[in-house]
Amino acid sequence: METRACSVASRLKILIFRPSQTTSSPPASTLTPPPPLERTTVDIAAIGIKNKAAQRVKTQTNLDRIEAGLARARAAIRRAVLYRNYSGDTDPSFRPSSSIYRNPYAFHQSYMEMEKRFKVWSYREGEPPLVHDGPVNNIYSTEGQFIDEMDDRNSPFAAKTPEEAHAFFIPFSVAKVIWYLYKPLLTYSREQLQRVVTDYVHVVSTKYPFWNRSLGGDHFMVSCHDWAPDVTKASPELYKNFIRVLCNANTSEGFRPGRDATLPEINLQFGHLSAPSRGLSPSKRTILAFFAGGAHGYIRKVLMEHWKDKDGDVQVHEYLPKGVDYTKQMWSSKFCLCPSGYEVASPRVVEAIYAGCVPVLISDHYVPPFNDVLDWSKFSVQIPVERIPEIKTILQGISTRRYLNLQRRVMQAQKHFVVNRPSQRYDVTHMVLHSVWLRRLNLRLSNLIES
């Protein structure tokens, strides 16, 4: 069934991200003549209208109230864009006024509306470790951190009942499913993974009306595992409206920017949350560009072929020389190269941001995180794969003024990639939720049900 929901890619970007409210009757008297018949008729008609209005109020469903609230949120965002103002924020300590935002007024108002209204129901069915659990360290950490946060019933975004929820979270962990069901690894077939997820969807769609009501359009998953995009490939019709929040945001492999959202890949060390650093000041960063990492994936092989251990300005290493500290090298670099590996996502993007190093994205078909809100051209450099041999020329061609602006904006973007527990305003968890909120804003369930 074709939905009538507006696409985020078209309508929302135009709408949001383009820069540019009984008196009681007197006592009856036996001397008073009765009112004329037509007056009485009018009164009866008015009473009938009131009764019908009261009946409509009584029969208004939870969904009606939710959709009415979303309509008010859309209207508030339109007004913010039209009048270019900030309103409704009880904590004015931070307002997104930087050029890193596609439209700071729209983002600010949208975020305020999210904090005021957005409720998520995390389905309670199932047991750990396949659901309600996930890795909270290493490169899949954002998957587990988000699952853990959404399962916390004290979260300000947690719905008390599913009936009041705007969106529904499917709390399975692709990483944990693979860890437990594919150990030992005897096959690369995705069939087991797909069956687990589809069985879970079948359980909740049978027990509750919400999946069928929206055809999955207000349901979402979050995963940082490379196999996550394959979860939905076995049943494309079932999942065609489903929101996937993925690290592996590759448009050539079915990632849909208008429906899906990008999850940042963050390599959290055991026992630690993210800790952004200012690094060295721009004037003390003596390395033009830096990368160190394995040569997996064709993009990195091309990078190694042209630059590995060959240039003092563009320092590319498969293995760091003994005694050289990886983090300190990033602190000392103006630009940090972030080539894709086997998959498009790389934790080096966030590592660069943490280090105050301007990310240089070298990838094909990658949609960066929070691209609905953040204008990545304002705080990163993108170099096509075919221009890898020209890296030094391209980066040296960036003027000092432009570099300083890029670096300053990297520092402004840091707050949106920080992992906090519990989550805090504008941090990475709230930004992921905001990505889902935007997609829910563009889904009119009343239209979907009528169709």
C-alpha positions in Angstrom: 0.0 0.0 0.0 1.5 3.3 -1.1 1.6 5.8 1.9 0.7 9.5 1.6 3.3 10.5 4.2 5.4 13.5 3.2 9.0 12.7 2.5 11.6 14.1 4.9 14.0 14.6 2.0 11.7 16.9 0.1 8.9 18.5 2.3 10.8 18.7 5.6 14.0 20.2 4.2 11.9 22.8 2.4 9.7 23.4 5.4 12.3 23.4 8.1 15.8 23.7 6.8 15.7 26.4 4.2 17.2 29.7 5.7 15.2 32.6 4.8 -1.8 33.2 17.7 -22.5 30.0 31.5 -24.3 32.5 32.6 -27.4 31.0 34.3 -30.9 32.0 33.0 -32.9 34.6 35.0 -35.7 33.1 37.2 -38.8 32.2 35.3 -41.8 34.4 35.7 -45.4 33.4 35.1 -45.9 36.9 33.6 -43.3 36.4 31.0 -44.7 35.2 27.7 -43.1 32.1 26.1 -40.5 32.8 23.5 -41.4 32.6 19.8 -41.3 29.2 18.3 -38.5 30.0 15.8 -36.3 31.2 18.7 -36.9 28.0 20.5 -36.0 26.1 17.3 -32.7 28.0 17.1 -31.9 27.2 20.7 -32.5 23.5 20.1 -30.3 23.5 17.0 -27.5 25.2 19.0 -27.8 22.6 21.7 -27.7 19.9 19.1 -24.5 21.4 17.7 -22.9 21.6 21.2 -23.9 18.0 21.9 -22.3 16.9 18.6 -19.1 18.8 19.5 -19.0 17.2 22.9 -19.5 13.8 21.3 -16.6 14.5 19.0 -14.4 15.4 21.9 -15.4 12.3 23.8 -14.6 10.1 20.8 -11.2 11.7 20.0 -8.7 9.0 20.1 -5.1 9.0 21.4 -4.0 9.0 17.8 -6.0 12.1 17.1 -4.4 13.9 20.1 -0.9 12.8 19.0 -1.5 14.0 15.4 -2.9 17.3 16.6 0.2 17.8 18.8 2.4 17.1 15.8 0.5 19.6 13.7 1.1 22.2 16.3 4.8 21.4 16.3 5.0 21.8 12.6 3.2 25.1 12.8 5.6 26.3 15.5 8.6 25.3 13.4 7.2 27.2 10.4 6.8 30.3 12.5 10.3 30.1 13.8 11.6 29.9 10.2 9.4 32.7 9.0 10.1 35.1 11.8 13.7 34.0 12.4 13.4 33.8 16.2 14.2 31.5 19.1 11.3 30.9 21.5 10.2 28.4 24.1 13.6 27.6 25.5 13.8 27.6 29.3 17.6 27.2 29.2 19.1 29.9 26.8 22.6 28.9 27.7 22.9 27.2 24.3 21.2 28.3 21.1 22.2 26.8 17.8 23.2 30.0 16.0 26.3 28.7 14.2 26.6 28.3 10.5 27.1 24.5 11.0 23.3 24.3 11.1 21.3 24.3 7.9 18.7 26.5 9.6 19.4 27.3 13.2 15.9 28.7 13.9 14.2 25.5 12.5 16.5 23.2 14.4 16.1 25.1 17.7 12.3 25.1 17.5 12.2 21.5 16.3 14.4 20.5 19.2 12.2 22.4 21.7 9.1 20.8 20.3 10.8 17.4 20.6 11.6 18.0 24.3 8.1 19.1 25.0 6.2 16.4 23.1 8.1 13.4 21.9 7.5 10.0 23.6 8.9 6.7 22.6 7.7 3.3 23.6 10.4 0.7 23.8 8.8 -2.7 23.4 9.2 -4.8 26.6 8.9 -8.2 24.9 11.9 -10.5 24.8 14.9 -11.1 27.0 18.6 -10.2 26.9 21.0 -10.8 25.3 19.4 -10.6 21.9 17.1 -7.8 22.9 17.3 -5.1 25.6 21.0 -5.4 25.5 23.9 -4.3 23.3 27.6 -3.5 23.2 28.4 -0.3 25.1 32.1 -0.3 24.2 34.2 -0.4 21.1 33.0 0.4 17.6 29.4 -0.8 18.1 29.0 1.2 21.3 26.4 3.6 20.1 24.1 0.7 19.4 24.2 -0.6 23.0 24.3 2.8 24.6 21.1 3.8 22.8 19.3 0.6 23.6 20.2 1.0 27.3 19.0 4.6 27.3 15.7 3.8 25.7 15.0 0.9 28.1 15.4 3.4 31.0 11.9 4.2 32.1 13.1 7.4 33.8 14.1 8.8 30.4 12.1 12.0 29.7 11.3 10.6 26.3 10.0 7.3 27.6 6.2 6.8 27.1 4.3 5.6 30.1 2.0 3.6 27.9 2.2 2.6 24.2 -1.0 4.5 23.5 0.7 7.9 24.2 3.8 7.1 22.1 4.7 9.0 18.9 7.3 6.3 17.9 8.1 2.7 18.8 11.6 1.3 19.3 12.4 -2.3 18.4 15.1 -3.0 21.0 17.1 -5.8 19.3 20.9 -5.7 19.0 22.2 -6.8 15.6 25.7 -7.1 17.2 24.4 -9.3 20.0 22.4 -11.5 17.6 25.5 -12.1 15.5 27.7 -12.6 18.6 25.4 -15.4 20.0 23.8 -17.0 17.0 26.9 -17.0 14.7 29.4 -18.3 17.1 31.3 -20.2 15.8 31.0 -18.3 12.5 30.1 -21.1 10.0 28.1 -19.0 7.5 27.8 -15.4 6.3 24.1 -16.0 5.5 21.9 -13.3 7.0 19.0 -15.7 7.3 19.2 -16.3 11.0 19.5 -12.6 11.8 16.6 -11.8 9.5 14.4 -14.5 11.1 15.0 -13.3 14.6 14.0 -9.7 13.8 11.0 -10.6 11.7 9.8 -13.0 14.4 10.0 -10.1 16.9 8.1 -7.8 14.6 5.5 -10.5 14.2 5.1 -10.9 18.0 4.6 -7.1 18.6 2.4 -6.6 15.6 0.1 -9.4 16.7 0.0 -8.3 20.3 -0.4 -4.6 19.6 -2.2 -2.6 16.9 0.6 0.0 16.4 2.7 -1.7 13.7 -0.3 -2.4 11.5 -1.8 1.0 12.1 1.3 2.7 10.6 2.6 -0.1 8.4 5.8 0.2 10.5 6.2 3.8 9.6 6.5 5.0 13.2 8.8 2.1 14.3 12.5 2.2 14.3 15.7 0.3 15.0 19.2 1.4 15.8 22.4 -0.5 14.9 26.0 0.1 14.2 26.9 -3.4 12.9 27.9 -3.8 9.3 25.1 -6.4 8.7 22.3 -4.2 10.0 21.2 -3.0 6.5 20.5 -6.6 5.6 18.0 -7.1 8.4 15.1 -5.8 6.2 16.2 -7.2 2.8 14.3 -10.5 3.2 10.9 -8.8 3.5 11.1 -5.5 1.7 7.4 -5.0 1.7 7.1 -5.5 5.4 9.8 -3.0 6.2 9.3 -0.4 3.4 8.1 2.3 5.9 10.4 1.2 8.8 12.9 3.7 10.0 16.5 2.3 10.2 19.1 4.3 12.2 22.4 2.9 10.9 26.1 3.5 11.1 26.4 1.8 7.7 24.6 4.6 5.8 25.4 3.6 2.3 22.9 4.9 -0.4 24.3 2.4 -2.9 23.1 -0.5 -0.6 19.6 0.7 0.1 20.0 3.4 2.7 17.1 5.9 2.2 18.1 9.4 3.6 14.4 10.5 3.7 13.3 7.5 5.7 16.5 6.2 7.4 18.9 8.1 9.6 22.7 7.9 10.2 24.1 6.7 13.5 27.6 8.0 14.4 30.1 5.3 14.9 32.0 6.0 18.1 34.8 3.8 19.5 34.3 3.9 23.2 37.0 2.3 25.3 35.9 0.0 28.2 34.8 2.0 31.3 34.9 5.3 29.5 32.5 7.6 27.8 33.5 10.1 25.1 35.8 12.9 26.1 36.3 15.6 23.5 39.5 17.6 23.7 40.5 20.9 22.2 43.8 19.4 21.2 46.5 21.9 20.2 45.6 25.4 19.1 45.4 25.8 15.3 48.7 27.6 15.2 50.5 24.7 16.9 49.2 22.0 14.6 52.2 21.2 12.5 50.9 18.2 10.6 48.9 18.9 7.5 47.0 15.6 7.4 47.1 12.3 9.3 45.7 8.8 9.1 46.7 5.5 10.7 44.7 2.3 10.2 44.4 -1.0 8.5 44.3 -1.2 4.7 40.9 -2.9 4.5 38.5 -1.9 1.8 39.4 -0.6 -1.7 39.4 3.1 -0.7 42.1 2.6 2.0 44.1 0.5 -0.4 44.1 3.4 -2.9 45.1 5.7 -0.1 48.0 3.5 1.0 49.2 3.1 -2.5 49.6 6.8 -3.0 50.5 8.1 0.5 51.7 5.3 2.9 54.9 6.5 4.7 55.8 8.7 1.7 55.2 12.3 2.9 55.9 14.3 6.0 53.0 16.6 5.5 50.4 14.0 4.6 51.2 11.3 7.2 49.5 8.0 6.3 50.5 4.9 8.2 49.2 1.4 8.2 51.0 0.9 11.5 52.2 3.8 13.6 56.0 4.0 14.3 57.0 2.8 17.7 56.5 5.4 20.4 54.1 7.5 18.4 50.8 8.3 20.1 47.7 8.1 17.9 45.7 10.6 19.8 48.5 13.1 20.1 49.0 12.9 16.3 45.4 13.8 15.8 45.8 16.7 18.2 48.8 17.9 16.2 47.1 17.7 12.8 45.1 20.3 10.9 43.1 17.7 8.9 42.3 14.1 9.8 41.7 11.7 6.9 38.6 9.6 7.4 38.5 7.0 4.5 35.9 4.3 4.5 37.0 0.7 5.2 35.0 -2.3 4.2 31.9 -0.3 5.0 31.3 3.5 4.5 31.2 4.4 8.2 34.4 5.0 10.2 34.9 5.9 13.9 37.6 8.3 12.7 35.1 10.9 11.8 34.0 11.3 15.5 37.6 10.8 16.7 38.6 13.8 14.5 35.8 15.9 15.8 36.8 15.0 19.4 40.4 16.0 18.6 39.5 19.4 17.1 40.9 18.1 13.8 39.0 18.9 10.6 37.6 15.6 9.2 38.4 14.8 5.6 35.6 12.4 4.4 36.9 10.1 1.7 34.0 7.8 0.8 31.4 6.9 -1.8 27.7 7.1 -1.1 28.0 8.0 2.6 25.4 10.1 4.3 27.0 11.8 7.4 25.2 11.8 10.8 22.5 14.4 11.4 22.7 15.6 7.9 19.1 16.9 8.1 20.4 19.5 10.6 24.1 19.8 10.2 25.8 21.3 7.1 28.9 19.2 6.9 30.5 21.5 4.3 30.9 24.1 7.1 33.2 21.9 9.3 34.6 19.1 7.1 36.2 18.6 3.7 35.0 15.9 1.3 37.5 14.5 -1.2 36.2 12.1 -3.9 38.0 8.8 -4.1 39.3 9.5 -7.6 41.1 12.6 -6.2 43.1 10.7 -3.5 46.3 11.4 -5.4 45.6 15.2 -5.0 45.0 15.2 -1.3 48.1 17.4 -0.5 47.3 19.8 -3.3 43.7 20.1 -2.2 44.4 20.7 1.5 47.3 23.1 0.8 44.9 25.1 -1.3 42.6 25.8 1.6 43.4 29.3 2.9 44.3 29.9 6.5 41.1 31.9 7.0 39.0 29.0 5.7 40.9 26.5 7.8 40.4 28.5 11.0 36.7 28.8 10.3 36.4 25.0 9.6 38.4 24.2 12.8 36.3 26.6 14.9 33.1 25.0 13.7 34.4 21.5 14.4 34.7 22.6 18.1 31.1 23.9 17.9 29.9 20.5 16.5 31.6 18.5 19.3 28.6 18.7 21.7 26.4 16.8 19.3 28.7 13.7 19.3 29.3 13.4 23.0 28.0 10.3 24.8 26.5 11.0 28.2 24.8 8.7 30.7 22.1 9.7 31.3 21.9 11.5 28.1 21.9 15.3 28.1 20.5 18.1 25.9 21.9 18.2 22.3 24.2 15.2 22.9 24.5 12.2 20.5 21.6 10.3 22.0 19.3 13.3 21.8 20.5 14.0 18.3 19.6 10.5 17.2 16.2 10.9 18.8 15.8 14.2 16.9 16.5 12.4 13.7 13.7 10.0 14.4 11.5 12.9 15.6 11.9 14.6 12.2 10.8 11.5 10.4 7.8 11.1 12.6 6.9 14.8 12.0 6.6 14.0 8.3 4.3 11.0 8.8 0.6 11.7 8.8 -1.0 8.5 10.2 -4.5 9.8 9.5 -3.7 9.9 5.8 -2.1 6.5 6.0 -5.1 4.9 7.7 -7.5 6.5 5.2 -5.5 5.1 2.3 
